[in-house]
Amino acid sequence: MFRSLRGKFTLTIALVALCGFVVFDLVLYRTIRNYWHEQTIGDLDRSAQLALALLEQASAAGMDQSDDLWALTYRLRDAVGARITLIDASGAVLTDSDVGPAGVGHMDNHLQRPEVQQAAQSGFGRSHRRSPTMGRTIYYSAAKVDVPSAPVRFVRLAHYAEHVDAALHDIVLLMVGANCVGLLVIIGLATLLSAVVTRPVREMVSACHRLAIGAEVRFPIHRQDEVGELALVLHHLTGQLHQRAKQAEEAQAELQHLLDLLDCGILVVDAHRHVLQANRAVFRIFGGEPLAARGQDLVELVRSSELVAAVDRVLATGVRESGELEAFTQERKLSIGYSIAALGFEQGSPLGALVQLYDISERKRLETIRRDFVANASHELKTPLTAIVGYTETLLADGGKMPAEQWLRYLRRIREQAQRLEFLTSDLLTLAESEEKGALKLVPQPVQKLLRTVAKEFAGRATEKGVTLTVKAAPGLKALVDPDAMHIVLANLVDNALKYTGAGGSVTLRGHSDASGQLVVEVSDTGMGIDPKYHERIFERFYRVDKTRSRAMGGTGLGLAIVKHLVEKHGSTIHVESELGKGSRFWFTLPAA
C-alpha cells in the first residue's frame, strides 16, 4: 500500500499529524505541569498564611500545652486541607498531622530543611522535594511565627505530589485518547484527500500502460495546476510517439519491401544469434513463415550447422567469412553461397552480423552441364576424327600397294565419319543459335501445312525403310509458331521416330485441339519404345539410351535437347509417353491463332 503515491501521501500526512500531536502534547503537558506546580505552591502559600494567622491568634490566647498544639494542628489541617507540621525554634518537630504523636519523636530536626531556612530568613519559605521521613515527593510551604510567647516558631504545610501526578496522569490519558481519535480522523481525511489528489496521476499511469501495449490513448485531464500541465505534456508526447512509431513502421515496411525485392537472402542477427531481420528470399531457400522469424535463434530458421558455425565465428572474431553450403528442401537440393560480415562493435565485440545468401543452384547446374557438354562434345568429336586420322594414315602408309576395293572401302569410311562430323557440327550450331536467339517471332501458320512439309521431306527415307508415314490434321487449324524453329522440332522428332521404327511400322504426325482450346501437335511411332526410367534424361545433351545403336544410326545425341529448347521458347513443354516394345509418343501444345 505504502509503495503507491496515494499510500505515501496518506502516510506523510499521518506522520506529520502525529509529530504535531506529540509536540503539542509535550508543550501542553509541560504547561499544565508547571501550572499545577505553581498552583499547588500558591495554594500552599495562601494556606500557610491562613494557618499562620490562626496559629498567631491561638498563641495570643495563651496556647502552650501539647494537647492544645495537637488539637490546633488537626484543626489547621481540616481548615486548609494540607499536612500541618509545627516546629519550635530549635528545629524540633512539635506536631505533625500525618505522623501523629507516636511518630513525632522519631522525626529529624527540621531546622535545616530548605523551606524552614527560607522562612527563618524571610518569613516564608517553599520547596518541592522528597521527604526523608515519609519517603514521598512533597510540596512544602513554611511560615515563621512572630509570637515570642508561643512555643511554635515555624508552621509548615505539605501537599503530596501524588495528587498532582494523578491529575496529570488523567490529563495525559485524555490527551492520548484525543490524539488517537484525531489521528484516525486525519488519516481518514488524508486517505480521501490523497484519493482525490492522486486520481489524475493514476489515470495517467493507466493511460501510459495502455500506451505501452500500443493502444490509442488520450489524457483528458483539465486542471490548472502541475498535474494538468503534466497531462498536457504527456498528451503532446503521446502524439509525437505515435507519429514516430508510425514513421518507424513505415520505414521498417519500406526496408522490408526493399529487402524482399532482392534475389539474395538477407539475414540480420544480434550478438546472441537471434534473428532481427529476414527477407522473403531466405524463406524461399530454407522455408518457414516470415512473421515467426523475428526473435528466433538462427539455427531454428536455417537448419544448417555449417552456416550457424560460420556466424558464430564472425560474432566471436569480427572477421568476414564467405563460402558455399548445401541445403535440402522438400523439392530439391540447393547450393547456397554465403557472405557474413560483422555489424558494429562495442568494446571490441560485434553487436551483430549481416548474412547474405545466394542461390547458386542454377549456376552449379549450368557448370555441370557445361562440363558434361564439353566432355561429351570432345568425345563425340574425337571418335570420328580418330577414325578419319587412322584411315588416312593407313592410306598414306600403303604407298599404292593396297587393292583398289579396299582403298575405296577406306575412303567410304572416311566420308561416313566426315558426314558424322558435319551432322554433329550442324546440330551444335543449331543448339547454340537457339540458345543465343532471343524471343521467337510467332506468326499464324496452318498446322496441316507444317506437318505435311516435314512428312514430304522424310517420305523417301520412310519408303526405303518400309515405314508408313502419315499426317492427320484438320485443314482449318492454325497455330502461332516460328516456322523455322517448328520445322527443326518436327524434323528431329520424325527423324528419331524413323530411326527406331522397323520395317512394317508406322510414324504418325497429328494436329488437333484439346478441351482448353489449345492445339496439340504430336509425333508417334510403333517402334522399339523407351523405358520410362529414361524419359527425363533423353532430353539431356548427348544422352543416349543405347549409345552403340545410336551411333550406328548416325545420331548425335543433341536432337531431343534442341527440340526441348525450341518448344520451351514457344511457351510450351515437350512430353513423352513410351514403353519398351510399344512405340513412343512425343507431344506439345501451341497457342491457337
C-alpha positions as CSV (number, residue, x, y, z in Angstrom):
1,M,0.0,0.0,0.0
2,F,2.7,2.5,1.1
3,R,4.6,1.9,-2.2
4,S,1.9,3.9,-4.1
5,L,1.8,7.6,-4.3
6,R,-1.6,7.6,-2.5
7,G,-0.2,5.5,0.4
8,K,2.9,7.7,0.7
9,F,0.7,10.8,0.7
10,T,-1.5,9.4,3.4
11,L,1.4,8.1,5.5
12,T,3.2,11.5,5.2
13,I,0.1,13.4,6.4
14,A,-0.3,10.9,9.3
15,L,3.3,11.2,10.3
16,V,3.2,15.0,10.2
17,A,0.0,14.9,12.3
18,L,1.5,12.5,14.7
19,C,4.6,14.7,15.1
20,G,2.4,17.7,15.6
21,F,0.3,16.0,18.2
22,V,3.5,14.8,20.1
23,V,5.0,18.3,20.1
24,F,1.7,19.9,21.1
25,D,1.2,17.3,23.9
26,L,4.7,17.8,25.2
27,V,4.2,21.6,25.3
28,L,0.7,21.3,26.8
29,Y,1.9,18.7,29.3
30,R,4.8,21.0,30.5
31,T,2.5,23.9,30.6
32,I,-0.2,22.1,32.6
33,R,2.5,20.6,34.9
34,N,4.1,24.0,35.5
35,Y,0.6,25.4,36.1
36,W,-0.2,22.7,38.6
37,H,3.1,23.2,40.3
38,E,2.7,26.9,40.6
39,Q,-1.0,26.5,41.6
40,T,-0.1,24.0,44.3
41,I,2.7,26.2,45.7
42,G,0.4,29.2,45.6
43,D,-2.4,27.3,47.4
44,L,0.1,26.2,50.0
45,D,1.4,29.7,50.4
46,R,-2.1,31.0,50.9
47,S,-2.9,28.1,53.2
48,A,0.3,28.8,55.1
49,Q,-0.7,32.4,55.6
50,L,-4.1,31.3,56.9
51,A,-2.5,28.8,59.2
52,L,-0.1,31.4,60.5
53,A,-2.9,33.8,61.2
54,L,-4.9,31.1,63.1
55,L,-1.7,30.0,64.9
56,E,-0.8,33.5,66.0
57,Q,-4.4,34.0,67.1
58,A,-4.3,30.8,69.2
59,S,-0.9,31.7,70.6
60,A,-2.2,35.1,71.7
61,A,-4.9,33.3,73.5
62,G,-2.4,31.5,75.6
63,M,-1.9,28.1,73.9
64,D,1.1,26.3,75.4
65,Q,0.1,22.8,76.2
66,S,1.0,19.9,74.0
67,D,-2.6,18.7,73.8
68,D,-3.6,22.2,72.7
69,L,-0.9,22.1,70.0
70,W,-2.2,18.8,68.6
71,A,-5.7,19.9,68.6
72,L,-4.7,23.1,66.9
73,T,-2.7,21.0,64.4
74,Y,-5.6,18.9,63.4
75,R,-7.9,21.9,63.3
76,L,-5.5,23.7,61.0
77,R,-5.2,20.6,58.8
78,D,-9.0,20.4,58.5
79,A,-9.2,24.2,57.8
80,V,-6.5,24.3,55.0
81,G,-6.7,20.7,53.7
82,A,-2.9,20.1,53.9
83,R,-0.5,18.3,56.2
84,I,0.5,20.5,59.1
85,T,3.8,20.4,60.9
86,L,4.6,22.7,63.9
87,I,8.3,23.3,64.6
88,D,9.9,25.1,67.6
89,A,12.9,27.5,67.4
90,S,15.4,24.7,67.8
91,G,14.0,22.8,64.8
92,A,12.4,20.1,66.8
93,V,9.0,18.9,65.5
94,L,6.3,19.6,67.9
95,T,3.4,18.1,66.0
96,D,2.7,16.6,62.6
97,S,-0.8,15.9,61.4
98,D,0.2,12.9,59.2
99,V,2.8,11.3,61.6
100,G,0.8,11.6,64.8
101,P,2.1,11.8,68.4
102,A,3.7,8.4,68.2
103,G,5.9,9.2,65.3
104,V,6.9,12.8,66.1
105,G,9.6,11.6,68.4
106,H,11.3,9.8,65.7
107,M,11.4,12.7,63.3
108,D,14.6,14.5,62.5
109,N,15.4,18.1,63.4
110,H,13.8,20.3,60.7
111,L,15.8,23.4,61.3
112,Q,18.0,22.7,58.2
113,R,15.1,22.0,55.9
114,P,15.2,24.4,52.9
115,E,11.7,25.8,53.5
116,V,12.4,26.3,57.2
117,Q,15.7,28.1,56.4
118,Q,13.9,30.4,53.9
119,A,11.1,31.1,56.5
120,A,13.7,31.9,59.2
121,Q,15.3,34.4,56.9
122,S,12.4,36.0,55.1
123,G,9.3,34.9,57.0
124,F,8.1,32.5,54.3
125,G,9.8,29.5,52.5
126,R,8.9,26.9,49.9
127,S,10.4,23.7,48.4
128,H,9.5,20.7,46.3
129,R,11.5,17.6,47.3
130,R,11.4,14.1,48.5
131,S,10.7,13.8,52.3
132,P,13.2,11.5,54.2
133,T,10.5,11.0,56.8
134,M,7.6,10.0,54.5
135,G,9.7,8.7,51.6
136,R,7.4,10.6,49.2
137,T,7.8,13.7,47.0
138,I,6.0,16.6,48.6
139,Y,5.4,20.3,48.1
140,Y,6.3,22.4,51.2
141,S,5.4,25.9,52.3
142,A,6.7,27.2,55.7
143,A,5.9,30.4,57.6
144,K,7.7,32.0,60.7
145,V,5.5,32.6,63.7
146,D,6.4,36.0,65.3
147,V,4.7,35.5,68.7
148,P,7.6,35.4,71.2
149,S,5.5,33.7,73.9
150,A,4.3,30.9,71.6
151,P,6.2,27.6,71.7
152,V,5.8,27.3,68.0
153,R,8.4,29.1,65.8
154,F,7.5,27.7,62.4
155,V,4.4,26.3,60.8
156,R,4.9,24.1,57.7
157,L,2.3,22.9,55.3
158,A,2.8,20.0,52.9
159,H,0.9,18.7,49.9
160,Y,1.8,15.3,48.4
161,A,2.9,15.3,44.7
162,E,1.0,12.1,44.0
163,H,-2.2,14.1,43.9
164,V,-0.7,16.4,41.2
165,D,0.8,13.4,39.4
166,A,-2.6,11.6,39.4
167,A,-4.3,14.7,37.9
168,L,-1.5,15.0,35.3
169,H,-1.9,11.3,34.5
170,D,-5.6,11.7,33.9
171,I,-4.9,14.6,31.7
172,V,-2.2,12.6,29.8
173,L,-4.7,9.8,29.2
174,L,-7.3,12.2,28.0
175,M,-4.7,13.8,25.6
176,V,-3.6,10.4,24.3
177,G,-7.2,9.4,23.7
178,A,-7.9,12.7,21.9
179,N,-4.8,12.3,19.9
180,C,-5.7,8.8,18.7
181,V,-9.2,9.9,17.7
182,G,-7.8,13.0,16.0
183,L,-5.1,10.9,14.2
184,L,-7.8,8.4,12.9
185,V,-9.9,11.3,11.7
186,I,-6.8,12.9,10.0
187,I,-5.9,9.5,8.4
188,G,-9.4,9.1,7.0
189,L,-9.4,12.7,5.7
190,A,-5.9,12.2,4.3
191,T,-7.0,9.0,2.6
192,L,-9.9,10.8,0.9
193,L,-7.7,13.8,0.0
194,S,-5.0,11.6,-1.4
195,A,-7.5,9.7,-3.5
196,V,-8.7,13.0,-4.9
197,V,-5.2,14.4,-5.4
198,T,-3.7,11.2,-6.9
199,R,-6.6,10.1,-9.1
200,P,-5.4,12.1,-12.1
201,V,-1.9,10.6,-11.7
202,R,-3.4,7.1,-11.5
203,E,-5.4,7.9,-14.7
204,M,-2.2,9.0,-16.4
205,V,-0.4,5.9,-15.2
206,S,-3.2,3.7,-16.6
207,A,-3.1,5.6,-19.9
208,C,0.6,5.1,-20.1
209,H,0.2,1.3,-19.5
210,R,-2.3,1.2,-22.4
211,L,0.1,3.3,-24.5
212,A,2.9,0.8,-23.8
213,I,0.8,-2.0,-25.4
214,G,0.1,0.1,-28.5
215,A,-3.4,1.3,-27.6
216,E,-4.7,4.7,-28.7
217,V,-5.0,6.8,-25.5
218,R,-5.7,10.4,-24.5
219,F,-5.1,12.3,-21.3
220,P,-8.4,14.2,-20.7
221,I,-7.3,15.9,-17.5
222,H,-8.3,19.6,-17.4
223,R,-6.7,21.2,-14.3
224,Q,-4.9,24.4,-13.9
225,D,-2.1,23.0,-11.8
226,E,1.1,21.0,-12.2
227,V,-0.9,17.8,-12.8
228,G,-2.8,19.4,-15.6
229,E,0.4,20.7,-17.1
230,L,1.9,17.2,-16.8
231,A,-1.2,15.7,-18.6
232,L,-0.8,18.3,-21.4
233,V,2.9,17.4,-21.8
234,L,2.1,13.7,-21.9
235,H,-0.7,14.3,-24.4
236,H,1.8,16.1,-26.7
237,L,4.4,13.5,-26.1
238,T,1.9,10.7,-26.9
239,G,1.2,12.4,-30.2
240,Q,4.9,12.6,-31.1
241,L,5.4,8.9,-30.0
242,H,2.5,7.8,-32.3
243,Q,3.9,9.8,-35.2
244,R,7.4,8.5,-34.7
245,A,6.1,4.9,-34.2
246,K,4.2,5.3,-37.5
247,Q,7.3,6.6,-39.2
248,A,9.3,3.8,-37.8
249,E,6.7,1.3,-39.0
250,E,6.7,2.8,-42.5
251,A,10.5,2.8,-42.6
252,Q,10.5,-0.8,-41.4
253,A,7.9,-1.7,-44.0
254,E,9.8,0.1,-46.7
255,L,13.1,-1.6,-45.7
256,Q,11.4,-5.0,-45.6
257,H,9.9,-4.3,-49.1
258,L,13.3,-3.4,-50.5
259,L,14.8,-6.4,-48.9
260,D,12.0,-8.6,-50.3
261,L,12.8,-7.3,-53.8
262,L,16.3,-8.7,-53.6
263,D,17.0,-12.1,-55.1
264,C,19.6,-12.8,-52.5
265,G,18.6,-13.8,-48.9
266,I,19.4,-11.2,-46.3
267,L,19.6,-12.1,-42.6
268,V,20.5,-9.7,-39.7
269,V,21.2,-11.3,-36.3
270,D,22.2,-9.8,-33.0
271,A,25.2,-10.8,-30.8
272,H,23.2,-13.7,-29.3
273,R,22.4,-15.1,-32.8
274,H,18.7,-14.0,-32.7
275,V,17.1,-13.1,-36.0
276,L,16.4,-9.3,-36.2
277,Q,15.5,-9.1,-40.0
278,A,15.0,-11.6,-42.8
279,N,13.7,-11.1,-46.3
280,R,11.5,-13.4,-48.4
281,A,14.4,-14.9,-50.3
282,V,15.6,-16.5,-47.0
283,F,12.3,-18.3,-46.6
284,R,12.3,-19.4,-50.3
285,I,15.6,-21.0,-49.6
286,F,15.0,-22.5,-46.1
287,G,11.2,-22.5,-45.8
288,G,9.3,-21.3,-42.8
289,E,7.0,-18.4,-42.0
290,P,8.3,-14.8,-42.3
291,L,6.2,-13.5,-39.4
292,A,7.5,-16.1,-37.0
293,A,11.2,-15.4,-37.8
294,R,11.9,-12.3,-35.7
295,G,13.4,-13.3,-32.3
296,Q,14.2,-16.9,-33.4
297,D,17.5,-18.4,-32.9
298,L,19.3,-18.6,-36.2
299,V,19.6,-22.4,-36.0
300,E,15.8,-22.7,-35.9
301,L,15.5,-20.8,-39.2
302,V,18.3,-22.0,-41.4
303,R,18.8,-25.6,-40.0
304,S,22.4,-25.6,-41.3
305,S,25.1,-26.3,-38.7
306,E,27.8,-25.1,-41.2
307,L,26.2,-21.6,-41.6
308,V,25.5,-21.3,-37.9
309,A,29.1,-22.2,-37.1
310,A,30.3,-19.5,-39.6
311,V,28.0,-16.9,-38.0
312,D,29.4,-17.8,-34.5
313,R,33.0,-17.3,-35.8
314,V,32.1,-13.9,-37.2
315,L,30.4,-12.9,-33.9
316,A,33.4,-14.1,-32.0
317,T,36.2,-12.6,-34.2
318,G,34.6,-9.9,-36.3
319,V,36.3,-11.3,-39.4
320,R,34.3,-11.5,-42.6
321,E,33.6,-15.0,-43.9
322,S,32.2,-16.5,-47.1
323,G,31.7,-19.9,-48.6
324,E,29.3,-22.4,-50.0
325,L,26.9,-25.0,-48.5
326,E,24.2,-27.3,-49.5
327,A,20.6,-27.0,-48.3
328,F,17.8,-29.5,-48.7
329,T,14.2,-28.5,-49.3
330,Q,11.2,-30.7,-49.9
331,E,11.6,-30.4,-53.6
332,R,15.3,-30.5,-54.3
333,K,18.8,-29.9,-53.1
334,L,20.1,-26.3,-53.2
335,S,23.6,-25.0,-53.5
336,I,23.9,-21.8,-51.4
337,G,26.7,-19.2,-51.4
338,Y,27.0,-17.1,-48.3
339,S,28.9,-14.0,-47.1
340,I,28.9,-12.9,-43.4
341,A,30.0,-9.6,-42.1
342,A,30.1,-8.1,-38.6
343,L,27.7,-5.2,-37.8
344,G,29.0,-2.6,-35.3
345,F,31.4,-3.1,-32.5
346,E,31.2,-2.4,-28.8
347,Q,34.3,-2.9,-26.6
348,G,35.9,-4.9,-29.5
349,S,32.9,-7.3,-29.9
350,P,30.5,-7.3,-32.8
351,L,26.9,-6.2,-32.0
352,G,25.5,-8.5,-34.7
353,A,26.1,-9.9,-38.1
354,L,24.8,-9.5,-41.7
355,V,24.3,-12.7,-43.6
356,Q,23.9,-12.7,-47.4
357,L,22.7,-15.9,-49.1
358,Y,22.8,-16.6,-52.8
359,D,21.0,-19.5,-54.5
360,I,23.8,-20.7,-56.8
361,S,22.0,-24.0,-57.7
362,E,21.3,-22.9,-61.3
363,R,24.9,-21.8,-61.7
364,K,26.1,-25.1,-60.3
365,R,23.7,-27.0,-62.6
366,L,24.9,-25.0,-65.7
367,E,28.5,-25.5,-64.7
368,T,27.8,-29.3,-64.5
369,I,26.0,-29.1,-67.9
370,R,28.9,-27.2,-69.4
371,R,31.4,-29.7,-68.1
372,D,29.4,-32.6,-69.3
373,F,28.8,-30.9,-72.6
374,V,32.5,-30.2,-73.1
375,A,33.4,-33.7,-72.2
376,N,30.6,-35.3,-74.4
377,A,31.3,-32.9,-77.3
378,S,35.0,-33.7,-77.1
379,H,34.2,-37.4,-77.0
380,E,31.7,-37.2,-79.9
381,L,34.2,-35.1,-82.0
382,K,37.2,-37.2,-81.1
383,T,35.6,-40.5,-82.2
384,P,35.1,-39.6,-85.9
385,L,38.3,-37.6,-86.0
386,T,40.2,-40.6,-84.7
387,A,38.7,-42.8,-87.3
388,I,39.4,-40.3,-90.1
389,V,43.1,-39.9,-89.0
390,G,43.5,-43.7,-88.7
391,Y,42.2,-44.4,-92.1
392,T,44.1,-41.6,-93.7
393,E,47.4,-42.7,-92.1
394,T,46.8,-46.2,-93.3
395,L,46.2,-45.0,-96.9
396,L,49.3,-42.8,-96.8
397,A,51.5,-45.6,-95.4
398,D,50.3,-48.0,-98.0
399,G,52.1,-46.3,-100.9
400,G,49.7,-47.6,-103.6
401,K,50.1,-51.3,-102.7
402,M,46.5,-51.7,-101.3
403,P,43.9,-53.2,-103.6
404,A,41.5,-50.8,-105.1
405,E,38.5,-52.4,-103.5
406,Q,40.0,-51.9,-100.0
407,W,41.1,-48.4,-100.9
408,L,37.6,-47.5,-101.8
409,R,36.2,-49.0,-98.6
410,Y,38.5,-46.9,-96.5
411,L,37.6,-43.8,-98.5
412,R,33.9,-44.5,-97.8
413,R,34.5,-44.9,-94.1
414,I,36.4,-41.6,-94.1
415,R,33.4,-40.0,-95.8
416,E,31.0,-41.5,-93.3
417,Q,33.0,-40.2,-90.4
418,A,33.3,-36.8,-92.1
419,Q,29.5,-36.7,-92.6
420,R,29.1,-37.6,-88.9
421,L,31.3,-34.6,-88.0
422,E,29.2,-32.5,-90.3
423,F,25.9,-33.6,-88.6
424,L,27.4,-33.1,-85.2
425,T,28.7,-29.7,-86.1
426,S,25.4,-28.7,-87.6
427,D,23.4,-29.8,-84.5
428,L,25.9,-27.9,-82.2
429,L,25.4,-24.8,-84.3
430,T,21.6,-25.2,-84.3
431,L,21.6,-25.6,-80.5
432,A,23.9,-22.6,-80.0
433,E,21.7,-20.5,-82.3
434,S,18.5,-21.5,-80.5
435,E,20.1,-20.6,-77.1
436,E,21.5,-17.3,-78.2
437,K,18.4,-16.3,-80.1
438,G,16.0,-14.0,-78.2
439,A,12.3,-14.3,-78.3
440,L,10.9,-16.1,-81.3
441,K,8.8,-14.3,-83.8
442,L,5.5,-16.2,-83.7
443,V,3.2,-15.9,-86.8
444,P,0.0,-17.8,-87.7
445,Q,0.7,-21.0,-89.6
446,P,-1.6,-23.8,-90.8
447,V,-0.7,-26.9,-88.7
448,Q,-1.5,-29.3,-91.6
449,K,1.0,-27.4,-93.8
450,L,3.7,-27.6,-91.2
451,L,3.2,-31.4,-90.8
452,R,2.9,-32.1,-94.5
453,T,6.1,-30.2,-95.3
454,V,8.1,-32.3,-92.8
455,A,6.4,-35.5,-93.9
456,K,7.3,-34.8,-97.5
457,E,10.9,-34.2,-96.6
458,F,11.2,-37.7,-94.9
459,A,8.9,-39.6,-97.3
460,G,11.7,-41.1,-99.3
461,R,13.6,-42.3,-96.2
462,A,10.3,-43.8,-94.8
463,T,9.8,-45.7,-98.1
464,E,13.3,-47.1,-98.0
465,K,12.8,-48.5,-94.5
466,G,9.3,-49.8,-95.3
467,V,7.7,-47.5,-92.7
468,T,4.3,-45.8,-93.2
469,L,4.5,-42.0,-92.7
470,T,1.0,-40.4,-92.1
471,V,-0.3,-36.9,-91.4
472,K,-3.6,-36.3,-89.6
473,A,-4.6,-32.7,-89.1
474,A,-7.7,-30.7,-89.9
475,P,-7.2,-28.1,-92.7
476,G,-8.5,-25.2,-90.6
477,L,-6.2,-25.4,-87.7
478,K,-3.7,-22.6,-87.3
479,A,-1.1,-22.0,-84.6
480,L,1.2,-19.2,-83.6
481,V,4.7,-20.5,-84.3
482,D,8.2,-19.6,-85.6
483,P,8.1,-21.6,-88.9
484,D,11.9,-22.3,-89.0
485,A,12.1,-23.3,-85.3
486,M,9.0,-25.5,-85.6
487,H,10.4,-27.2,-88.7
488,I,13.5,-28.1,-86.8
489,V,11.4,-29.5,-83.9
490,L,9.2,-31.7,-86.1
491,A,12.2,-32.8,-88.3
492,N,14.1,-34.0,-85.3
493,L,11.1,-35.9,-83.8
494,V,10.3,-37.5,-87.2
495,D,14.0,-38.4,-87.8
496,N,14.2,-40.1,-84.4
497,A,10.9,-41.9,-85.0
498,L,12.1,-43.3,-88.3
499,K,15.5,-44.4,-86.8
500,Y,13.9,-46.5,-84.1
501,T,10.9,-47.9,-86.1
502,G,11.5,-51.1,-88.1
503,A,10.0,-52.2,-91.5
504,G,6.3,-52.6,-91.4
505,G,5.9,-50.0,-88.6
506,S,4.3,-46.5,-88.8
507,V,5.0,-43.0,-87.9
508,T,2.1,-40.5,-87.5
509,L,2.1,-36.7,-87.3
510,R,-1.1,-35.3,-85.7
511,G,-2.6,-31.9,-85.0
512,H,-5.8,-31.3,-83.1
513,S,-7.4,-29.1,-80.5
514,D,-7.8,-30.1,-76.8
515,A,-10.6,-29.3,-74.4
516,S,-8.9,-26.0,-73.4
517,G,-8.8,-24.7,-77.0
518,Q,-5.0,-25.2,-77.4
519,L,-3.5,-27.0,-80.4
520,V,-1.8,-30.3,-79.7
521,V,1.0,-31.4,-82.0
522,E,2.3,-35.0,-81.6
523,V,4.6,-37.4,-83.4
524,S,4.0,-41.1,-82.6
525,D,5.6,-44.3,-83.8
526,T,5.3,-48.0,-83.4
527,G,9.0,-48.6,-82.9
528,M,11.1,-50.1,-80.1
529,G,10.0,-47.6,-77.4
530,I,11.8,-46.1,-74.4
531,D,12.0,-47.5,-70.9
532,P,10.1,-45.0,-68.6
533,K,13.1,-44.6,-66.3
534,Y,14.9,-42.8,-69.1
535,H,12.1,-40.4,-70.0
536,E,13.6,-37.4,-68.1
537,R,17.2,-37.9,-69.3
538,I,16.6,-38.4,-73.0
539,F,16.3,-34.6,-73.4
540,E,19.8,-34.0,-72.0
541,R,22.6,-33.2,-74.4
542,F,24.5,-36.2,-75.8
543,Y,22.4,-38.6,-73.6
544,R,21.7,-41.9,-75.4
545,V,19.7,-44.8,-74.0
546,D,21.7,-47.2,-76.3
547,K,24.9,-45.5,-77.2
548,T,26.1,-48.2,-79.7
549,R,22.8,-48.4,-81.6
550,S,22.5,-44.6,-81.6
551,R,26.0,-44.0,-83.1
552,A,25.4,-46.8,-85.6
553,M,22.3,-44.9,-86.8
554,G,24.2,-41.7,-87.1
555,G,22.7,-40.0,-84.1
556,T,24.5,-37.0,-82.4
557,G,22.6,-37.1,-79.1
558,L,21.6,-33.5,-79.5
559,G,18.2,-33.8,-81.3
560,L,15.9,-34.0,-78.4
561,A,17.8,-31.3,-76.5
562,I,17.2,-29.0,-79.4
563,V,13.5,-30.0,-79.5
564,K,13.1,-29.3,-75.8
565,H,14.8,-25.9,-76.0
566,L,12.7,-24.7,-79.1
567,V,9.4,-26.0,-77.7
568,E,10.1,-24.1,-74.4
569,K,10.7,-20.9,-76.4
570,H,7.2,-21.4,-77.8
571,G,6.0,-21.3,-74.2
572,S,5.2,-25.0,-74.0
573,T,6.7,-28.2,-72.7
574,I,7.7,-31.4,-74.6
575,H,6.1,-34.6,-73.2
576,V,6.8,-38.3,-73.9
577,E,4.7,-41.4,-73.5
578,S,6.6,-44.6,-74.3
579,E,7.1,-48.2,-73.2
580,L,9.6,-50.8,-74.4
581,G,8.2,-52.6,-77.4
582,K,5.1,-50.4,-77.7
583,G,6.4,-47.4,-79.5
584,S,6.7,-43.7,-78.5
585,R,4.5,-40.6,-78.5
586,F,6.1,-37.1,-78.2
587,W,3.6,-34.2,-77.9
588,F,3.4,-30.5,-77.0
589,T,0.9,-27.7,-77.2
590,L,0.8,-24.5,-79.2
591,P,-1.4,-21.4,-78.9
592,A,-4.1,-21.2,-81.5
593,A,-4.1,-18.4,-84.0
